[in-house]
Amino acid sequence: MQELFYPYDSNLILKKSKKLRRELLETAEKEGKKLLKKKVAVLGGSTTHDIIRILDLFLLNEGIEAEFYESEYSQYWEDAMFGTPELDAFTPDVIFVHTTFKNITELPQITDSVEEIKAKEDRLFDHFKVMWESLKSKFSCPIIQNNFEYPAYRLLGNKEAYDHHGVIAFVNRINIRFADYARDNGLLINDINYVAASYGLDRWADSFYWHMYKYAMSLQAIPDYTFNVSHIIKAVFGKNKKSLVLDLDNTLWGGIVGDDGPENLEIGQETSMGQVYSEFQNYVKAHKDLGVILNVNSKNEMDNALAGLNHPEGILKPDDFIMIQANWEPKSQNLNTIADTLNLGVDSFVFVDDNPAEREIIRQQIPGVAVPNITESGSLSPEKYIRILDKNGYFETITISEDDAKRNEMYKANALRKAQETSFKDYNEFLLSLDMKGEIKAFDPLYYSRIAQLTNKSNQFNLTTLRCSMEEIEAMSSDDSYITLYGKLSDKFGDNGVVSIVAGKAEGDTLHIRLWLMSCRVLKRDMEFAMKDELVKAALNKNISKLKGYYYPTAKNGMVKNFFNTMGFDKISEDADGNTEWILEINSDYENQNKVIKVNA
């Protein structure tokens, strides 16, 4: 629903929330879209009813139907530390601790010594640290914690920012300590300090709403605040986008390359507008290091498109893109071609085009593609492109792995593989020609971050859809009852990195497979058979004679509905929702099924 993407009308969202919610549910039902049902516990340090009401909308718009637990007013710490029967029974999938500057009970005073101020800082940090650790031990789910926004006034003026007695300096030190803890312990920070600054602190800190309703921010700021929280939650549950698909003319540069010629394009430092487009290209290119896949979809002759991309002042070059679709075909057809070639669902893409008509065609013909309104009423405002993309949080990052920086190269190598595949009549010969090498071993600390990231990003080839934090991956690895395997795959075109994960818990003579997933970029490469072979070997070493598999259907993982059947398992049960259980009996006579990948050579 476009009304729930930036730039949005906050007043409309606040006034029409019930109507918008109803329309979201009706649209999902009409399109047969299966919503991801998740439980979100909101532990509040102030009034949270309207925060939950609007957060619910933004999550629904991302395909997440949330059930909420709401603590009593300002009982966040008591609920976390001592629990309630309702919260314990709720078993949340994610916990959001909504605390703000209003919840800091001890602030520096002018008469305090440096030692006294440090003691206040320590007490405040310990107050939250003990709460996070209590929640983690009870629920083993992701925890989102606000940092602190700045106060509404500065008693010491500019000295607030650097004097030990300054409240702003105090908030900055606490926020740094929160960040340090989060980085080392898997806590997720909702950067309320940035949101409040971006919204405007004077408007944010309207004291009327605090004294009247005990709202920590003005009512009108709630959509901006909850939109930011929704980015984190959707990233936790694998709802991030994966690729930018970009127009060229008046999107990556000013002007029309076919009409104006590449030498007359606005890009570079010679004009103010050229600088704007250079800044946007820099912003786009920086996404490559996050693992965002870049593609072009332009109505242009290929020679003209390449000439524009090779402009000496341009930041983005042809090699930065996986696919360049520059032709006169409908852009919807080009986008489907990109999706098919990269083996990605259309809901993985963000389509960026200055032309409102082209944007509307994509919205109508390929539902699921994110289509930001980067221009309004036909008005070209390239200086707003970055803000609009950035505010929408399409690529919210909760973990960063080494594989992210290599992802574009990995997909580029996949395109080369696809081209070679067409030259072989026998598919098995093609696989052998790739000279594939696999590394399949127990979870290694070196890859914990990437393994956790895969559980949160893989949606199609994901049998149980279990999402894991880095701490949960580490816990599995150190639990002797678990068998864990990661799989890396390389070939003559390049290294794909960690692409597959299997984890199972042994109970008696049976291994219950809790995780089995694989990156779609290595589909049809027999990696699943290689993983199975190593899983059987590890299970037999633990005197396990049965593997029990589980498939839980979602809107995206239908491709693996019959995976266990393909792997030789027998179905033993299926419920009304399509959840299935499978069994495979194994023994020392097991024969490896992978014939094309050299594993652990």
Secondary structure by P-SEA (a helix, b strand, c coil): cccccccccaaaaaaaaaaaaaaaaaaaaaaccccbbbbbbbbcccccaaaaaaaaaaaaaaccbbbbbbccccaaaaaaacccaaaaaacccbbbbbcccccccccccccccaaaaaaaaaaaaaaaaaaaaaaaaccccbbbbbccccccccccccccccccccaaaaaaaaaaaaaaaaaaccccccaaaaaaaaacccccccccccccccccccccaaaaaaaaaaaaaaaaacccccbbbbbccccccccccccccccccccccccaaaaaaaaaaaaaaaacccbbbbbbbccccaaaaaaaaaccccccccccccccccccccaaaaaaaaaaaaccccccbbbbbccaaaaaaaaacccccccccccccccccccaaaaaaaaacccccccccccccaaaaaaaaaaaaaaaaaacccaaaaaaaabbbbbbbccccccaaaaaaaaacccccccccccccaaaaaaaaacccbbbbbbbbbcccccccccbbbbbbbcccbbbbcbbbbbccccccaaaaaaaaaaaaaaaaacccbbbbbbbbcccccccccccccccccccccccccbbbbbbbbccccccccccccccc
